[in-house]
Amino acid sequence: MTTIIDGRKLSKEILEETKKEIQSLSFTPVFCDILVGDNPVSLQYVNMKKRKAEELGINFHEAFFPPDISTEELIKEIQIINKIPNMCGVIVQLPLPENLNQQEILDAVDSKLDVDCLSTKASDNFYNGDLSLGFPTALACIAILDSVNINLKGKKIVVVGFGKLVGKPVDALLRFRNLDVNVIRSKTENKEKILKEADIIISGMGKGKYIKGDMIKDGAVIIDAGSSESNGNVIGDVDSESVDNIAGYLSPVPGGVGPMTVCMLFSNVLKVAKSFTK
């Protein structure tokens, strides 16, 4: 019987602890999710993070800008936001309009406040072993894996995909623990053999229902961090029906890595806030 790892339940438990720690601070942290344009999906994500911030006792600073703002103008606005008193987290809602230089804008976020870890400096700090802040989705995958409470030493761990938000930082976090990791990329040979031998699979390739029951070993732990769309629904990389009763544990889509990613984002905000009090 496959055990489903409930990311919503796990995130709720962690966020309750986060809320207590925020309440114990001597000031109220501020968080900002910068939105450019009027993309309805992006707006939905920003509003969701606003609600979650306010539930936790964090002030949300609204920063909405028109789609025709220039890169230079937006950078100036971000530099002002960086300096807002008690600001403990600044992120830029992606995707940005195509007329903007995305990396220049992400690099305008103060690396000490970059709770998405997408600026060049924050990203470099992470890969150099400074884990004071990390990529929220990657942190979510590792937190879910840790919740299973299995000894990872000697286990065959496979990361599927090597993207900026999941595969690459997940691989780094595991290697920082001196664990043996095998990464499957598009040109990797013997993908099926590598998957079939894996004790733990963390997938973030974004290829809907790619991983099926006959591709995994009995009892494998599978964490699905993939996201693609099918008939208006968000689906993961794993065919959950197909792996049922074969996988030992499954973190599914939806309800797995997604809620935990938001949780890890606000854990980063708390880390920044606590660094102010040291």
matplotlib code that plots the C-alpha trace (Angstrom):
import matplotlib.pyplot as plt

x = [0.0, 1.5, 1.6, 0.6, 2.7, 0.2, 2.0, -0.9, -0.9, 2.9, 2.9, 0.2, 2.3, 5.4, 3.5, 1.9, 5.4, 6.5, 3.5, 4.5, 8.1, 6.9, 4.6, 7.6, 9.6, 10.0, 8.8, 6.4, 8.2, 7.2, 7.0, 6.6, 5.7, 6.2, 3.7, 4.2, 1.2, -2.2, -1.7, -4.7, -2.7, 0.1, -2.3, -3.9, -0.5, 0.3, -3.0, -2.6, 0.8, -0.7, -3.4, -0.8, 1.5, -1.3, -2.4, 1.2, 1.3, 3.5, 2.6, 2.2, 3.6, 1.6, 3.7, 1.8, 3.3, 2.0, 3.2, 4.9, 7.2, 10.9, 13.6, 15.4, 12.2, 11.4, 14.9, 14.6, 11.3, 12.8, 15.7, 13.2, 11.3, 14.6, 14.9, 11.4, 11.7, 11.4, 11.4, 12.2, 11.5, 11.2, 10.3, 9.3, 6.3, 7.3, 6.9, 7.6, 6.5, 8.8, 10.0, 11.8, 15.3, 14.3, 17.8, 18.7, 15.4, 15.9, 19.4, 18.0, 16.5, 18.8, 20.4, 19.8, 16.1, 15.9, 13.7, 13.2, 17.0, 16.8, 19.2, 22.7, 24.3, 21.8, 22.0, 25.8, 25.8, 23.6, 25.8, 28.8, 27.3, 25.6, 22.2, 20.8, 18.4, 17.5, 15.2, 11.8, 10.7, 14.0, 13.7, 10.1, 11.3, 13.9, 11.5, 9.0, 11.8, 12.9, 9.3, 9.5, 12.2, 14.3, 18.1, 19.3, 22.9, 23.6, 20.3, 20.2, 18.7, 17.7, 16.8, 14.9, 15.5, 18.2, 16.1, 16.9, 14.1, 14.0, 16.6, 19.8, 19.2, 17.8, 20.9, 23.1, 21.1, 21.5, 25.2, 25.8, 24.7, 27.3, 24.6, 25.1, 22.8, 22.2, 20.7, 18.7, 18.8, 17.4, 20.6, 21.2, 21.5, 19.8, 17.2, 14.8, 17.5, 18.5, 14.9, 14.1, 17.0, 16.2, 15.2, 14.2, 13.0, 12.6, 11.2, 10.9, 11.0, 7.5, 6.5, 3.0, 2.6, 6.0, 6.9, 4.7, 4.4, 6.5, 9.4, 10.0, 11.1, 8.8, 8.8, 10.4, 9.9, 8.7, 8.5, 6.7, 7.8, 6.7, 4.0, 2.3, -1.2, -3.7, -7.3, -7.1, -5.8, -2.3, -0.7, 2.7, 5.5, 4.2, 1.2, -0.1, -2.7, -0.1, 2.4, -0.2, 0.6, 4.1, 5.7, 6.3, 5.7, 4.3, 4.2, 1.6, 0.5, -1.5, -1.2, 2.4, 5.4, 3.1, 1.8, 5.3, 6.9, 4.8, 5.7, 9.4, 9.1, 7.8, 10.4, 12.9, 11.1, 11.3, 15.1, 15.6, 13.6, 15.5, 18.8, 17.8, 17.6, 21.1]
y = [0.0, 3.3, 6.0, 9.4, 12.2, 15.0, 18.2, 20.3, 18.7, 18.9, 22.6, 23.4, 22.0, 23.9, 27.1, 26.9, 26.9, 29.7, 31.8, 31.3, 32.4, 35.5, 36.5, 36.3, 38.8, 42.4, 43.8, 42.9, 41.6, 42.9, 40.8, 42.0, 40.0, 42.4, 42.1, 43.6, 43.6, 42.0, 38.3, 36.7, 33.6, 35.7, 37.9, 34.8, 33.6, 37.1, 37.2, 33.7, 34.7, 37.9, 35.9, 33.5, 36.3, 38.0, 34.7, 34.4, 37.9, 39.3, 42.7, 42.4, 45.4, 45.7, 46.5, 46.4, 48.0, 48.4, 46.1, 48.9, 49.9, 49.8, 47.6, 50.7, 52.1, 48.8, 48.4, 51.8, 50.8, 47.6, 49.5, 51.6, 48.5, 46.9, 49.8, 49.7, 49.3, 45.7, 44.3, 40.6, 39.2, 40.6, 38.4, 39.2, 37.3, 35.5, 35.5, 39.1, 40.8, 40.0, 43.6, 43.4, 42.1, 39.4, 38.7, 42.3, 42.8, 39.8, 41.0, 44.3, 42.4, 42.7, 39.2, 39.4, 39.7, 37.4, 34.6, 33.1, 32.8, 33.9, 36.8, 35.9, 36.8, 34.8, 31.8, 31.9, 32.1, 29.0, 26.9, 28.0, 26.3, 29.3, 27.8, 30.7, 31.1, 28.5, 27.8, 27.3, 24.4, 22.5, 23.1, 21.8, 18.5, 17.9, 18.7, 16.2, 13.6, 14.2, 13.8, 10.1, 9.5, 7.0, 6.7, 8.1, 6.8, 4.2, 4.8, 5.2, 8.7, 9.9, 13.5, 13.7, 17.0, 19.7, 22.9, 26.1, 25.8, 22.0, 19.6, 21.7, 23.0, 19.6, 17.9, 20.5, 20.1, 16.3, 16.5, 19.0, 16.0, 13.8, 11.7, 9.9, 11.4, 10.5, 13.2, 12.2, 14.9, 14.9, 13.3, 10.8, 7.3, 4.3, 6.5, 3.5, 1.4, 4.3, 4.9, 1.2, 0.9, 4.1, 3.9, 7.6, 9.6, 13.4, 14.6, 18.1, 17.7, 19.0, 16.1, 15.0, 11.5, 10.4, 8.1, 5.0, 2.0, -0.3, 2.1, 2.0, -0.5, -1.8, 0.5, 3.5, 6.9, 9.3, 13.1, 14.7, 18.3, 18.5, 20.7, 20.7, 21.2, 18.7, 19.6, 22.7, 20.6, 20.8, 17.4, 16.1, 14.0, 10.9, 8.8, 8.4, 5.8, 3.7, 3.8, 3.1, 0.0, -0.1, 3.1, 3.0, 6.7, 9.3, 13.1, 13.8, 16.7, 18.6, 18.6, 17.8, 20.0, 23.0, 23.8, 23.0, 25.5, 28.4, 27.1, 27.2, 30.7, 32.0, 30.0, 32.0, 35.2, 34.2, 33.4, 36.9, 38.4, 36.4, 37.6, 41.2, 40.4, 38.9]
z = [0.0, -1.0, 1.7, 0.4, 1.9, 2.7, 1.9, 3.1, 6.5, 6.8, 5.7, 8.2, 11.1, 10.0, 9.4, 12.9, 14.4, 12.0, 13.2, 16.8, 16.1, 14.2, 17.1, 19.4, 17.4, 18.7, 15.4, 12.6, 9.5, 6.0, 2.8, -0.8, -3.9, -6.9, -9.7, -13.1, -15.5, -15.0, -15.7, -13.8, -12.8, -11.4, -9.6, -8.1, -6.8, -5.3, -3.5, -2.1, -0.7, 0.7, 2.5, 3.9, 5.0, 6.9, 8.5, 9.8, 11.2, 8.4, 6.8, 3.1, 1.0, -2.2, -5.3, -8.6, -11.7, -15.2, -18.0, -19.9, -17.1, -18.2, -16.7, -15.4, -13.7, -12.1, -10.8, -9.1, -7.5, -6.2, -4.7, -2.8, -1.6, -0.4, 2.1, 3.6, 7.4, 8.6, 5.1, 5.4, 2.0, -1.5, -4.5, -8.1, -9.5, -12.7, -15.6, -16.3, -19.5, -22.4, -22.7, -19.4, -18.6, -16.1, -14.6, -14.2, -12.3, -10.1, -9.3, -8.1, -5.1, -2.1, -1.7, 2.0, 1.3, -1.7, -0.2, -3.7, -4.1, -7.8, -7.8, -9.0, -5.6, -3.5, -5.9, -5.8, -2.0, -1.9, -4.2, -2.3, 0.8, 2.5, 3.3, 5.3, 2.4, -0.3, -3.2, -1.7, -4.0, -3.5, 0.3, 0.1, -1.6, 1.1, 3.9, 2.5, 2.2, 5.8, 7.0, 5.9, 8.5, 6.6, 6.7, 3.4, 3.7, 1.0, -0.7, -4.5, -4.9, -8.4, -9.3, -12.6, -14.4, -13.7, -13.8, -11.9, -9.3, -8.6, -10.0, -9.7, -6.1, -4.9, -6.2, -4.3, -1.0, -1.1, -2.0, 0.9, 3.1, 1.4, -0.2, -3.5, -6.2, -9.8, -12.0, -15.1, -17.8, -21.3, -22.8, -20.0, -21.2, -19.6, -17.9, -17.4, -15.7, -13.4, -12.4, -11.9, -9.4, -7.5, -3.8, -3.9, -6.9, -6.9, -10.2, -11.5, -15.2, -16.0, -18.2, -17.3, -16.0, -17.4, -14.4, -14.4, -12.1, -14.3, -14.2, -10.5, -7.9, -5.2, -2.1, -3.8, -2.3, -5.0, -4.6, -7.5, -8.0, -11.7, -13.0, -16.3, -17.6, -19.0, -19.9, -17.6, -14.7, -13.1, -13.2, -12.0, -13.6, -11.9, -13.0, -9.4, -10.3, -12.0, -9.1, -6.5, -4.5, -6.0, -4.5, -0.8, -0.4, -2.8, -2.6, -5.2, -7.4, -6.3, -2.5, -2.1, -3.0, -3.9, -0.4, 1.1, -1.3, 0.1, 3.6, 2.8, 1.3, 4.6, 6.5, 4.6, 5.5, 9.2, 8.8, 7.5, 10.4, 13.0, 11.4, 12.2, 15.9, 16.2]

ax = plt.figure().add_subplot(projection="3d")
ax.plot(x, y, z, "-o")
ax.set_aspect("equal")
plt.show()
